[in-house]
């Protein structure tokens, strides 16, 4: 799953080397914290958050196969 987040983020940004994903596992959920270059933040979020919403939807769809709950946070 982490590789999926990295792949999607690197496909969107101008500075793919600055993409970082941290995986934080809790008891019943996995949180992925996505960090990108400040110049690329708008590309990852999109107008009115549409790109971020699409990323979360794809991630949740992929997680249904493993029956785990996932969350994507976009951090500075």
C-alpha positions as CSV (number, residue, x, y, z in Angstrom):
1,X,0.0,0.0,0.0
2,X,2.8,2.4,0.8
3,X,4.2,1.8,-2.6
4,X,0.8,2.7,-4.1
5,X,0.8,6.0,-2.3
6,X,4.4,6.8,-3.4
7,X,3.6,5.9,-7.0
8,X,0.5,8.1,-7.2
9,X,2.2,11.0,-5.5
10,X,5.3,10.8,-7.7
11,X,3.1,10.8,-10.8
12,X,1.5,14.1,-9.8
13,X,4.4,16.2,-8.6
14,X,7.2,18.1,-10.3
15,X,9.8,17.1,-7.6
16,X,9.3,13.3,-7.2
17,X,12.5,13.0,-5.2
18,X,10.9,15.0,-2.4
19,X,8.0,12.6,-1.9
20,X,8.0,10.9,1.5
21,X,5.5,8.5,3.0
22,X,5.4,7.5,6.6
23,X,3.3,4.5,7.6
24,X,1.9,4.6,11.1
25,X,0.1,1.5,12.2
26,X,-2.3,1.4,15.1
27,X,-4.5,-1.3,16.5
28,X,-7.2,-1.3,13.8
29,X,-6.0,1.3,11.2
30,X,-3.0,2.2,9.1
31,X,-2.3,5.9,8.5
32,X,-0.1,7.0,5.6
33,X,1.4,10.5,6.1
34,X,2.3,12.0,2.7
35,X,4.9,14.8,2.5
36,X,5.8,16.6,-0.7
37,X,7.7,19.7,-1.7
38,X,5.9,22.9,-0.8
39,X,5.7,23.8,-4.5
40,X,3.8,20.6,-5.2
41,X,1.3,20.8,-2.4
42,X,-1.4,22.3,-4.6
43,X,-0.9,19.5,-7.2
44,X,-1.5,16.8,-4.6
45,X,-4.5,18.5,-3.0
46,X,-6.1,19.8,-6.1
47,X,-8.9,22.3,-6.5
48,X,-11.3,22.0,-3.7
49,X,-9.4,18.9,-2.5
50,X,-10.6,16.8,-5.5
51,X,-7.2,15.1,-6.1
52,X,-6.7,14.4,-2.4
53,X,-10.2,12.9,-2.3
54,X,-9.4,10.7,-5.3
55,X,-6.1,9.5,-3.8
56,X,-8.0,8.5,-0.6
57,X,-10.7,6.7,-2.6
58,X,-8.2,4.7,-4.5
59,X,-6.3,3.8,-1.3
60,X,-9.4,2.7,0.5
61,X,-10.5,0.6,-2.5
62,X,-7.1,-1.1,-2.5
63,X,-7.4,-1.7,1.3
64,X,-10.7,-3.6,0.9
65,X,-8.9,-6.6,-0.4
66,X,-6.9,-6.9,2.8
67,X,-9.8,-5.8,5.0
68,X,-7.8,-3.1,6.7
69,X,-8.8,0.5,7.4
70,X,-6.5,3.1,6.0
71,X,-6.2,6.9,6.1
72,X,-4.2,9.3,4.1
73,X,-2.9,12.5,5.7
74,X,-1.2,15.2,3.6
75,X,1.3,17.0,5.9
76,X,3.6,20.0,5.4
